[in-house]
Amino acid sequence: MEIKQLRYFKRVADAGSVSRAAAALSVAQPAVSRQIANLEEALGTPLFFRNGRGVKLTEAGKQLYAHTSEILEAVRHAEQNVRDTVGVAKGTLLIGSTPTVIRYLAPPLLRRVARTHPELDLEFTEGFSGYVNEWLSNGLLDVAILHDATRTQHFLTEPLLREELVFVSAAASSDRELGPITLGEIATCRLVLPRRSHGLRLLVERTAAQAHTALSVAAEVDSVEAIKAMVRKDNVATILPRGAVSPDDHLLVRSLRDPSLSRTLILATSSQRPVSQTTRAVIHELKSVVRELVDEELWPGAERYSERPPIYTPKGAVAAGVDRPLAEPPQRLV
């Protein structure tokens, strides 16, 4: 087996299609098919079932897939450790966060890193904070930006910024001038929210519980775009970061009061392995980009968070204002 074959194999398995995997890899489809065929020949067994709608893993393919992420992660770390010894930020680094964060952060950060560290390749992946937490815990990410209500077991974290949360409902011409809305008024609405494993839902429900207010959750959906589509068509409302809603969404956005609601986004890396020189370089650029976006008001509803030392969160603790720093906390991420 070759490393390239395993990388292509994982891409095809994740995409469920050779053509989609080829597009993601920016290579020709025949090249991907050839690598998969060579891998199957080397192992002496088919790894995929082929059909008109794509591909599915065979039992042998499932066995190989179970080891692939760990193998590729070990190779990537070995490559990065060797590159760090020569003092140049290079290689591939994966950042994961929520859809809103990726929407505002990825384009300017990619441009900046291409200019300052041309030998470094950045990749981004998005998901609700519960998923991002799991990916970082499993070693699939180098850097994560998480919600502060998310469990952060064995992470090095530091606050990055605050995001305002707003009430979002279907827009009507008579609603354009409506002011802030209270939690009591929201309790009369049917809501669509992410599932309880994600930070946004945890924060909303914790705030409601503190106010002794029961919310009516009509549906649980782990997709920002799907949530907004339901708000437009299905007589439901939601609570989202202000930056998640644009004028093109044609939705009504109202500030919250009694209480107002915001979330802190935290920068996180795993404390289970050293932070490489390349990761430190990217974190430095990331924080600079965030400051520029907030100061120039290019990230709606975001404000800078005053800097403080990173926190080591013991297993089981929740980083939501109850973190317990060690007597001698680890060094800053940058």
Disulfide bonds with the S-S distance in Angstrom:
none
